[in-house]
C-alpha cells in the first residue's frame, strides 16, 4: 500500500478473493481520515491489480440514482 499526502491511496491487490474486502476497508479508512462520506471516494483501476482511491473535490457533482 502506498500513501500520498494529496488525498489518494494506491493499492496493489494480488489476492482476488480479498479484492472487495480490501477496497471496502480502504474506502472507509480514507473517508474517515478526511472526514467525508464514502460516496466522495473515487476508486479507479490504474493498472493490473492496481487501484487508486482518491477524495473527490466538492465541485464535482455526485451521481444520482
C-alpha positions as CSV (number, residue, x, y, z in Angstrom):
1,X,0.0,0.0,0.0
2,X,1.3,3.4,-0.9
3,X,0.1,6.6,0.7
4,X,0.2,10.0,-0.8
5,X,-0.3,13.2,1.1
6,X,-2.6,14.6,-1.6
7,X,-5.7,12.7,-0.5
8,X,-5.1,9.5,-2.5
9,X,-4.0,5.9,-1.9
10,X,-2.7,3.4,-4.4
11,X,-3.1,-0.3,-3.7
12,X,-1.7,-3.4,-5.4
13,X,-4.0,-6.3,-4.6
14,X,-2.8,-9.7,-5.6
15,X,-5.4,-11.8,-3.8
16,X,-8.6,-11.7,-5.9
17,X,-10.6,-13.3,-3.1
18,X,-9.8,-10.3,-0.9
19,X,-10.4,-7.6,-3.5
20,X,-13.8,-6.4,-2.4
21,X,-13.0,-6.5,1.3
22,X,-9.7,-4.7,0.8
23,X,-11.2,-1.9,-1.3
24,X,-14.1,-1.5,1.1
25,X,-11.7,-1.2,4.1
26,X,-9.5,1.3,2.2
27,X,-12.5,3.4,1.2
28,X,-13.8,3.5,4.8
29,X,-10.3,4.4,6.1
30,X,-9.7,7.2,3.6
31,X,-13.1,8.7,4.2
32,X,-12.6,8.6,7.9
33,X,-9.1,10.3,7.6
34,X,-10.6,13.1,5.5
35,X,-13.9,13.4,7.5
36,X,-16.1,12.8,4.5
37,X,-18.7,10.3,3.3
38,X,-17.6,7.2,1.4
39,X,-19.5,8.3,-1.7
40,X,-16.9,11.0,-2.2
41,X,-14.1,8.4,-2.6
42,X,-13.4,7.5,-6.2
43,X,-11.9,4.1,-7.0
44,X,-10.0,3.8,-10.3
45,X,-8.3,0.7,-11.8
46,X,-4.9,2.2,-12.6
47,X,-3.1,-0.9,-13.8
48,X,-3.1,-4.7,-13.4
49,X,-4.2,-5.5,-9.9
50,X,-3.6,-1.8,-9.0
51,X,-6.3,0.5,-7.7
52,X,-6.1,4.2,-6.9
53,X,-8.5,5.7,-4.3
54,X,-8.9,9.4,-4.1
55,X,-11.1,12.0,-2.4
56,X,-13.3,13.8,-5.0
57,X,-13.4,17.5,-4.8
58,X,-16.6,19.2,-3.7
59,X,-17.0,20.9,-7.1
60,X,-17.7,17.6,-8.8
61,X,-21.4,16.5,-8.9
62,X,-22.2,13.2,-7.2
63,X,-24.1,10.7,-9.4
64,X,-27.7,10.3,-8.5
65,X,-29.7,7.1,-8.7
